Amino acid sequence: MEQYKKIIQIAFTYMGTIVGAGFATGQEILTFFTQFGSIATLTILITSIMFVWLGTKIMIFAHDIGAESYEDLNKLLFGERLGRWISFLMLVILFAITSVMLAGGGSIFHEHFHISYQIGLFFTILLAYFVLLKGINAILIVNSIVVPLILLFTMIIIFTTIQSPNAGNWIYRTTEPNMLRVWLSPFLYIGFNLSLAQAVLVPIGSKIRDKKVVYWGGILGGIGIGLMLLAGHFALSAQMPGITQFQIPMGMLIVDLGRAIQFLFLLVIYAEVFTTFIANIYGLTLQIKQRTSLHHQAIIISILILGYFISQIGFSTLLSTLYPLFGFLSLGWLWMMMRTKPSKVS
């Protein structure tokens, strides 16, 4: 029974790390998939297979080499010297993305709950600090609570979409997209998300003793991500092209269900931002601790304080600048993960 519990916790943590603010709001699904029409259903299928394959591969890899942080994985992929530089670059970008998540939390408080942006930042920082003190088990537990909630809202959205006259758009809607963009988008999406997710997937794979638990947790989590991508695409396609004008397109899909449901959905979106935020900080802490003699508590506090100051730049500015840059940088990392021989990670 304990084995099954751990498998589900790993799966939910994998899903929760990938299902960040962009996924939960619908922006990432719209940008990388739905805007291209019915062909997106095929690219989502390919993306789902790769999430199952590569997400599991990262954790098994980490388990086999006893990785302390994602730097150990990168050293094996790129070699000792280049691996250290790649890890340092990822550390800088991961910290910047973490600041984006913090800014996103503050923005939700300000724009949707009508509470001060600064109060939203301080609340998120304090909550993260107390969760992070508990280590990886706390992250597993938080995701075990949040991910079922987002799954529940996904089911609600599917149920409301089935009744739409355009419910078949995900299969039949035709567009004339740039085919290079169509086929590059899923690889950018996978590379970006997995190179970030390794910050928490590596320590999970390393710290869970039972290899079978890690293996099945990765497979279940990858399948879950794929199903959520498909569900989001199904629902958003039914509202195309009008849905593209909204900042939180998923929120508009449940507008007819009442303000109370919308409010709960926004809480879930905040929770998804928070799970990605704490996962990133946990990975950063392990990486910095491996390079320095600082105590983990001092590292957490330093990251939170620096993140606070960078988050003053604002959510949209950080998002539009950093995400495309990191997306292209992550393609090289994705290629190395794909070409690594199975014997090294099994």
VEXGUFI-861578 format. One record per atom (N, C-alpha, C): x, y, z. Coordinates in steps of 0.1 Angstrom, whole numbers, padded with zeros to 4 digits, always signed. Layout:
<pts>
XYZ...
</pts>
This chain:
<pts>
+0008-0012+0000+0000+0000+0000+0009+0013+0000+0020+0012+0008+0029+0024+0008+0035+0026-0005+0038+0015-0013+0044+0017-0026+0034+0025-0035+0022+0021-0035+0012+0028-0044+0010+0042-0040+0011+0045-0027+0010+0059-0022+0021+0067-0028+0034+0062-0027+0045+0069-0032+0045+0071-0047+0040+0061-0054+0039+0062-0069+0030+0073-0073+0018+0074-0066+0009+0085-0068+0015+0099-0064+0022+0099-0053+0028+0112-0049+0038+0116-0059+0046+0107-0065+0056+0111-0075+0049+0115-0087+0039+0108-0092+0031+0112-0104+0025+0126-0102+0019+0129-0091+0013+0142-0088+0023+0153-0088+0035+0150-0082+0046+0160-0081+0051+0163-0095+0053+0153-0103+0057+0155-0117+0047+0163-0124+0034+0160-0123+0023+0168-0130+0023+0182-0124+0024+0183-0111+0023+0197-0105+0034+0206-0109+0046+0200-0111+0058+0208-0115+0056+0213-0129+0051+0204-0138+0049+0208-0152+0037+0217-0153+0026+0214-0146+0013+0222-0147+0015+0235-0139+0023+0244-0144+0025+0257-0137+0015+0267-0142+0018+0279-0140+0008+0290-0143+0004+0290-0157+0013+0289-0167+0010+0289-0181+0000+0278-0185+0003+0266-0180-0006+0254-0182-0020+0256-0176-0020+0259-0163-0033+0260-0156-0042+0271-0162-0036+0282-0166-0044+0293-0172-0048+0290-0186-0041+0281-0193-0045+0277-0206-0036+0284-0217-0027+0294-0212-0019+0301-0222-0009+0292-0229-0003+0283-0222+0007+0275-0228+0001+0265-0238-0010+0259-0235-0017+0250-0244-0021+0258-0257-0026+0270-0255-0031+0278-0266-0019+0282-0275-0008+0286-0269+0004+0291-0276+0011+0279-0284+0013+0268-0277+0021+0257-0283+0013+0247-0291+0000+0247-0289-0008+0236-0295-0021+0241-0302-0031+0246-0294-0044+0248-0299-0045+0258-0311-0037+0268-0311-0037+0278-0322-0035+0272-0336-0029+0260-0336-0025+0254-0349-0037+0245-0354-0048+0244-0347-0059+0236-0352-0059+0222-0349-0065+0213-0357-0067+0199-0354-0053+0192-0354-0043+0197-0361-0030+0190-0361-0024+0189-0347-0029+0199-0338-0024+0199-0325-0027+0187-0317-0038+0180-0321-0041+0167-0314-0030+0157-0316-0024+0157-0328-0013+0148-0331+0000+0152-0323+0003+0165-0323+0015+0170-0317+0014+0168-0301+0002+0169-0296+0000+0166-0282+0002+0151-0279-0002+0142-0288+0001+0128-0286+0016+0125-0285+0023+0131-0295+0038+0130-0295+0044+0136-0282+0039+0147-0278+0044+0154-0266+0042+0145-0254+0030+0139-0253+0027+0130-0242+0036+0118-0241+0039+0112-0252+0048+0101-0252+0062+0105-0247+0066+0117-0251+0079+0121-0247+0080+0125-0232+0069+0130-0227+0068+0133-0213+0069+0120-0204+0062+0109-0209+0063+0096-0203+0078+0091-0203+0083+0092-0215+0097+0086-0218+0108+0094-0210+0108+0107-0213+0119+0115-0208+0118+0119-0193+0106+0121-0188+0104+0124-0174+0108+0112-0165+0104+0100-0170+0108+0088-0163+0123+0086-0164+0129+0089-0175+0143+0087-0178+0151+0096-0168+0147+0108-0166+0154+0117-0157+0155+0111-0143+0144+0106-0138+0143+0101-0125+0151+0088-0123+0150+0079-0133+0157+0067-0133+0172+0070-0133+0176+0079-0142+0190+0083-0143+0195+0088-0130+0188+0097-0124+0192+0103-0111+0193+0092-0100+0184+0082-0100+0184+0071-0091+0197+0063-0093+0200+0060-0105+0212+0051-0108+0225+0057-0104+0226+0070-0106+0239+0077-0103+0240+0083-0089+0228+0083-0082+0228+0088-0069+0230+0103-0069+0224+0110-0078+0226+0125-0081+0222+0133-0068+0231+0142-0065+0227+0151-0054+0219+0163-0059+0221+0167-0071+0213+0178-0077+0213+0176-0092+0206+0185-0100+0206+0183-0114+0220+0185-0120+0229+0191-0113+0243+0193-0118+0249+0179-0121+0247+0169-0113+0252+0156-0115+0247+0150-0128+0234+0152-0131+0228+0148-0144+0235+0155-0156+0236+0168-0155+0242+0175-0166+0257+0172-0168+0264+0169-0158+0278+0164-0159+0279+0151-0167+0269+0142-0165+0269+0130-0172+0265+0131-0186+0256+0141-0189+0251+0144-0202+0261+0151-0211+0268+0161-0205+0276+0170-0212+0291+0169-0209+0295+0161-0199+0308+0160-0195+0311+0169-0183+0322+0166-0176+0324+0173-0163+0325+0188-0164+0333+0193-0174+0335+0208-0175+0323+0215-0180+0318+0210-0192+0307+0217-0198+0294+0215-0190+0293+0203-0183+0282+0201-0174+0281+0211-0163+0292+0215-0158+0292+0225-0147+0287+0239-0152+0292+0242-0164+0288+0255-0170+0273+0255-0174+0268+0244-0179+0254+0242-0182+0245+0244-0170+0250+0237-0159+0243+0237-0146+0242+0252-0141+0254+0259-0142+0254+0273-0137+0244+0281-0145+0244+0280-0158+0235+0287-0166+0220+0284-0163+0218+0271-0160+0204+0267-0156+0201+0273-0143+0211+0273-0134+0208+0279-0121+0204+0294-0122+0210+0301-0130+0207+0315-0132+0193+0317-0138+0190+0309-0148+0177+0310-0155+0166+0304-0146+0169+0293-0139+0159+0288-0130+0155+0298-0119+0166+0305-0114+0163+0315-0104+0154+0326-0110+0157+0330-0122+0149+0341-0129+0134+0336-0131+0133+0323-0135+0119+0318-0137+0112+0317-0123+0119+0314-0113+0114+0313-0099+0108+0327-0095+0115+0337-0099+0111+0351-0097+0098+0354-0105+0097+0348-0117+0085+0350-0125+0073+0343-0118+0075+0331-0112+0064+0325-0104+0060+0333-0092+0070+0339-0086+0066+0347-0074+0058+0360-0079+0063+0366-0089+0056+0377-0095+0042+0373-0099+0040+0361-0105+0027+0356-0109+0018+0355-0097+0023+0350-0086+0015+0349-0074+0010+0362-0069+0019+0372-0069+0015+0386-0065+0005+0391-0074+0006+0389-0088-0003+0394-0097-0017+0388-0095-0018+0375-0092-0031+0369-0089-0038+0376-0078-0031+0378-0067-0036+0385-0055-0041+0399-0060-0034+0406-0068-0037+0420-0071-0048+0421-0081-0048+0413-0092-0057+0415-0103-0070+0408-0101-0070+0397-0093-0082+0389-0092-0088+0388-0078-0080+0390-0067-0085+0390-0054-0085+0404-0048-0080+0414-0056-0080+0428-0052-0073+0430-0039-0062+0423-0037-0053+0425-0026-0040+0430-0031-0033+0438-0023-0020+0444-0027-0011+0434-0033-0004+0438-0044+0006+0429-0050+0017+0426-0040+0021+0435-0032+0032+0433-0022+0027+0423-0011+0015+0424-0007+0010+0414+0003+0010+0400-0003+0006+0399-0016+0006+0387-0023+0020+0381-0024+0030+0389-0026+0044+0384-0026+0049+0379-0012+0046+0387-0002+0050+0384+0012+0043+0371+0016+0030+0369+0013+0023+0357+0017+0029+0345+0010+0032+0346-0003+0038+0335-0010+0051+0331-0005+0059+0341-0002+0073+0339+0004+0072+0332+0017+0064+0337+0026+0063+0331+0039+0058+0316+0039+0048+0314+0031+0042+0301+0029+0053+0291+0023+0060+0296+0013+0070+0288+0007+0081+0284+0017+0085+0294+0025+0096+0292+0035+0093+0280+0044+0080+0280+0050+0077+0270+0059+0075+0256+0053+0070+0256+0040+0069+0243+0033+0083+0238+0030+0092+0246+0025+0106+0242+0021+0114+0237+0033+0111+0242+0045+0119+0237+0056+0116+0222+0059+0105+0217+0054+0101+0203+0056+0107+0194+0045+0113+0200+0035+0120+0192+0025+0111+0186+0014+0117+0175+0008+0110+0169-0004+0096+0163+0000+0095+0158+0012+0082+0151+0016+0071+0161+0016+0074+0174+0020+0064+0184+0020+0059+0188+0006+0069+0188-0003+0066+0191-0017+0057+0180-0023+0060+0168-0020+0052+0156-0024+0037+0158-0019+0036+0161-0006+0023+0163+0000+0015+0174-0006+0022+0186-0008+0015+0197-0014+0009+0194-0028+0017+0187-0036+0013+0184-0049+0002+0173-0049+0002+0165-0038-0009+0154-0037-0022+0161-0034-0022+0173-0029-0034+0180-0026-0039+0189-0038-0029+0196-0044-0032+0205-0055-0036+0199-0068-0028+0189-0072-0031+0182-0085-0045+0176-0086-0050+0169-0076-0063+0164-0077-0074+0175-0079-0071+0187-0073-0080+0198-0075-0080+0203-0090-0068+0204-0096-0068+0209-0109-0074+0198-0119-0072+0185-0115-0079+0174-0122-0094+0176-0122-0099+0179-0110-0114+0181-0108-0119+0192-0117-0112+0203-0117-0116+0215-0126-0115+0211-0140-0105+0203-0144-0103+0198-0158-0115+0190-0162-0120+0182-0153-0132+0174-0156-0145+0183-0157-0145+0193-0149-0157+0202-0150-0157+0209-0163-0145+0214-0168-0143+0220-0181-0147+0211-0192-0142+0199-0191-0146+0189-0202-0161+0187-0203-0167+0185-0191-0182+0183-0190-0189+0195-0197-0185+0207-0194-0192+0219-0200-0190+0220-0215-0178+0216-0219-0174+0217-0233-0181+0207-0242-0184+0195-0236-0191+0185-0244-0204+0190-0249-0210+0199-0242-0224+0204-0245-0223+0215-0256-0210+0219-0259-0209+0230-0268-0211+0225-0283-0217+0234-0291-0219+0230-0305-0206+0228-0313-0195+0234-0308-0182+0233-0314-0172+0223-0308-0178+0213-0300-0170+0204-0293-0161+0196-0302-0164+0194-0314-0156+0186-0323-0144+0194-0330-0142+0207-0326-0131+0215-0332-0118+0209-0330-0115+0202-0319-0102+0196-0316-0098+0186-0327-0108+0181-0334-0105+0171-0345-0107+0177-0358-0116+0186-0360-0120+0191-0373-0116+0205-0377-0112+0213-0367-0109+0227-0370-0096+0228-0379-0097+0234-0390-0086+0235-0399-0080+0249-0399-0067+0250-0400-0060+0263-0401-0049+0261-0412-0042+0272-0415-0030+0271-0424-0018+0276-0416-0013+0269-0407-0002+0273-0399+0012+0271-0406+0022+0278-0401+0036+0276-0405+0040+0262-0399+0043+0253-0408+0045+0239-0404+0058+0238-0395+0068+0247-0398+0080+0247-0390+0076+0250-0375+0068+0260-0373+0063+0264-0360+0055+0252-0354+0047+0246-0362+0038+0235-0357+0047+0224-0350+0058+0220-0357+0066+0209-0352+0077+0213-0343+0080+0226-0343+0090+0231-0333+0084+0233-0320+0071+0237-0320+0065+0241-0307+0064+0230-0297+0061+0218-0300+0061+0207-0289+0074+0205-0283+0085+0206-0292+0098+0203-0287+0103+0215-0278+0099+0227-0281+0102+0238-0273+0095+0237-0259+0082+0232-0260+0074+0230-0248+0080+0219-0239+0084+0208-0245+0089+0197-0237+0103+0201-0231+0112+0207-0240+0125+0210-0235+0125+0221-0224+0116+0231-0226+0115+0241-0215+0110+0236-0202+0099+0228-0203+0093+0223-0191+0102+0212-0184+0108+0203-0191+0115+0192-0185+0129+0197-0180+0135+0207-0187+0148+0212-0182+0146+0220-0169+0134+0226-0167+0130+0232-0154+0127+0221-0144+0119+0212-0148+0114+0201-0139+0125+0193-0133+0136+0192-0140+0147+0183-0135+0152+0188-0121+0149+0201-0118+0153+0206-0105+0147+0198-0093+0135+0193-0096+0128+0185-0086+0127+0170-0089+0127+0167-0102+0127+0153-0106+0140+0145-0103+0151+0152-0104+0164+0146-0100+0164+0142-0086+0162+0151-0076+0162+0147-0062+0151+0137-0059+0140+0137-0065+0130+0126-0063+0135+0113-0067+0141+0112-0079+0146+0100-0084+0158+0095-0075+0166+0104-0070+0177+0100-0062+0173+0096-0047+0163+0102-0042+0160+0100-0028+0150+0088-0026+0142+0085-0036+0133+0073-0034+0141+0061-0037+0141+0052-0027+0149+0040-0028+0145+0030-0038+0132+0028-0038+0126+0017-0047+0125+0022-0061+0133+0016-0070+0134+0020-0084+0121+0018-0092+0114+0008-0088+0101+0005-0095+0091+0016-0092+0091+0021-0079+0082+0032-0075+0085+0044-0084+0098+0047-0086+0102+0059-0094+0098+0057-0108+0100+0045-0113+0096+0041-0127+0081+0043-0130+0073+0037-0122+0059+0038-0124+0053+0052-0120+0059+0059-0111+0055+0072-0108+0058+0081-0120+0069+0080-0127+0072+0087-0139+0062+0085-0150+0059+0072-0152+0050+0068-0163+0036+0074-0160+0031+0072-0148+0018+0077-0145+0017+0092-0146+0028+0099-0141+0028+0113-0142+0028+0118-0156+0036+0112-0165+0037+0116-0179+0023+0114-0186+0017+0102-0183+0003+0100-0189-0007+0111-0184-0006+0114-0171-0015+0124-0166-0013+0138-0172+0000+0141-0175+0003+0154-0182-0003+0154-0196-0002+0143-0203-0007+0141-0216-0022+0143-0217-0029+0136-0207-0043+0137-0207-0048+0151-0204-0041+0158-0195-0045+0172-0192-0042+0181-0204-0032+0179-0211-0029+0187-0223-0040+0185-0233-0044+0172-0235-0055+0169-0244-0068+0175-0240-0071+0174-0227-0084+0180-0222-0084+0195-0224-0073+0201-0221-0072+0216-0223-0074+0220-0238-0067+0212-0246-0068+0215-0261-0083+0213-0265-0089+0202-0261-0103+0199-0264-0112+0211-0260-0111+0216-0248-0119+0227-0243-0116+0240-0250-0104+0243-0252-0100+0256-0258-0104+0256-0273-0102+0245-0280-0106+0244-0294-0120+0248-0297-0129+0244-0287-0143+0247-0289-0147+0261-0289-0137+0270-0283-0140+0284-0282-0131+0292-0291-0124+0286-0300-0115+0293-0310-0124+0300-0321-0119+0311-0326-0107+0319-0322-0109+0329-0311-0121+0331-0306-0124+0342-0297-0116+0341-0284-0113+0329-0279-0107+0326-0266-0093+0332-0266-0087+0335-0277-0073+0340-0277-0071+0354-0271-0082+0361-0270-0081+0375-0265-0080+0376-0250-0082+0365-0243-0082+0365-0228-0068+0361-0222-0064+0367-0211-0052+0364-0204-0053+0351-0197-0064+0347-0192-0066+0334-0185-0078+0327-0193-0075+0321-0204-0085+0315-0212-0093+0304-0205-0086+0296-0197-0093+0286-0190-0104+0291-0180-0101+0303-0175-0111+0309-0166-0123+0313-0173-0122+0316-0186-0134+0320-0193-0143+0308-0197-0137+0296-0196-0145+0284-0200-0155+0281-0189-0152+0286-0177-0162+0283-0166-0169+0295-0161-0169+0305-0169-0176+0318-0165-0191+0316-0163-0197+0307-0170-0211+0304-0169-0215+0296-0156-0205+0291-0149-0208+0283-0137-0209+0291-0124-0207+0304-0126-0209+0313-0114-0196+0318-0108-0197+0329-0101-0185+0336-0095-0178+0327-0085-0185+0319-0077-0179+0311-0067-0170+0301-0073-0174+0294-0084-0166+0285-0091-0153+0291-0097-0155+0303-0103-0144+0311-0109-0134+0314-0098-0139+0318-0086-0130+0322-0075-0122+0309-0071-0128+0298-0070-0121+0286-0066-0111+0282-0076-0114+0284-0089-0105+0281-0100-0093+0290-0099-0094+0302-0096-0083+0311-0094-0074+0307-0082-0080+0302-0072-0072+0297-0061-0064+0285-0065-0070+0276-0074-0063+0265-0079-0051+0269-0088-0053+0280-0096-0042+0285-0104-0031+0291-0095-0035+0298-0085-0025+0302-0075-0017+0291-0069-0024+0280-0066-0018+0268-0060-0008+0262-0069-0011+0262-0082-0002+0256-0092+0010+0265-0094+0008+0278-0094+0020+0287-0094+0029+0284-0082+0023+0282-0070+0030+0280-0058+0038+0267-0058+0032+0256-0064+0039+0243-0064+0051+0244-0073+0050+0251-0084+0062+0253-0093+0072+0261-0086+0068+0271-0079+0077+0280-0071+0085+0273-0061+0079+0265-0053+0086+0257-0043+0095+0246-0049+0090+0240-0060+0098+0230-0066+0111+0236-0071+0110+0248-0078+0122+0254-0083+0132+0258-0072+0127+0264-0061+0135+0268-0050+0142+0256-0044+0135+0245-0043+0141+0233-0037+0153+0228-0046+0151+0228-0059+0162+0224-0068+0173+0234-0067+0171+0247-0067+0181+0257-0066+0189+0255-0053+0182+0252-0042+0189+0250-0029+0199+0239-0029+0194+0228-0035+0203+0216-0036+0216+0219-0045+0213+0227-0056+0224+0230-0065+0234+0239-0058+0229+0250-0051+0238+0259-0044+0246+0252-0033+0238+0244-0025+0245+0237-0014+0256+0228-0019+0254+0222-0031+0265+0213-0036+0277+0221-0040+0276+0234-0043+0287+0242-0047+0293+0250-0036+0285+0252-0025+0290+0260-0013+0289+0253+0000+0293+0259+0010+0292+0253+0024+0281+0260+0032+0272+0267+0025+0261+0274+0032+0251+0264+0037+0244+0268+0048+0233+0260+0053+0221+0261+0045+0213+0250+0043+0202+0250+0034+0192+0261+0038+0190+0264+0051+0181+0274+0055+0185+0288+0050+0198+0291+0051+0203+0304+0047+0202+0305+0032+0203+0294+0024+0202+0295+0010+0187+0298+0006+0178+0291+0013+0164+0293+0010+0160+0308+0013+0164+0313+0024+0161+0327+0027+0167+0337+0017+0179+0334+0013+0186+0343+0003+0179+0343-0010+0175+0331-0015+0167+0330-0027+0154+0337-0027+0147+0336-0016+0134+0342-0014+0136+0358-0014+0146+0363-0007+0148+0377-0006+0152+0383-0020+0161+0376-0027+0165+0381-0040+0154+0380-0050+0146+0369-0049+0134+0367-0058+0124+0378-0056+0123+0383-0043+0114+0394-0040+0117+0406-0048+0130+0410-0048+0135+0422-0054+0133+0421-0069+0136+0409-0075+0135+0408-0090+0120+0408-0094+0112+0402-0085+0097+0402-0089+0091+0416-0090+0098+0426-0085+0093+0440-0086+0093+0444-0101+0100+0438-0110+0100+0441-0124+0086+0439-0130+0079+0429-0125+0065+0426-0129+0065+0413-0137+0053+0406-0136+0051+0393-0141+0052+0392-0157+0044+0401-0163+0044+0400-0178+0057+0403-0185+0065+0413-0179+0078+0417-0184+0088+0405-0183+0088+0399-0171+0097+0388-0169+0093+0376-0178+0080+0374-0179+0075+0362-0187+0079+0363-0202+0076+0375-0208+0079+0377-0222+0093+0377-0226+0102+0380-0216+0116+0381-0219+0123+0368-0217+0120+0361-0206+0128+0349-0202+0123+0336-0208+0110+0335-0210+0105+0322-0215+0110+0318-0229+0109+0327-0239+0114+0324-0252+0129+0320-0252+0137+0328-0245+0151+0326-0244+0154+0312-0238+0148+0309-0227+0151+0296-0221+0146+0284-0230+0135+0287-0237+0129+0277-0245+0139+0272-0256+0146+0281-0262+0156+0277-0272+0168+0271-0266+0173+0276-0255+0184+0271-0248+0182+0256-0244+0169+0253-0240+0166+0240-0235+0166+0229-0246+0165+0234-0259+0165+0224-0270+0178+0215-0270+0189+0222-0267+0202+0215-0266+0202+0204-0255+0196+0208-0244+0195+0199-0232+0186+0187-0236+0175+0190-0243+0165+0180-0247+0172+0170-0256+0180+0175-0266+0186+0166-0275+0196+0156-0268+0203+0161-0258+0212+0153-0251+0205+0142-0243+0193+0146-0237+0185+0136-0230+0180+0125-0239+0176+0129-0251+0170+0120-0260+0181+0110-0266+0193+0115-0268+0203+0107-0274+0211+0098-0265+0210+0101-0252+0217+0093-0242+0213+0078-0243+0222+0069-0243+0219+0055-0245+0211+0050-0233+0201+0042-0236+0192+0036-0226+0200+0029-0215+0211+0023-0218+0218+0015-0208+0224+0023-0197+0225+0036-0200+0230+0045-0189+0219+0050-0180+0207+0048-0184+0196+0054-0175+0187+0043-0171+0190+0030-0173+0180+0020-0169+0185+0013-0157
</pts>
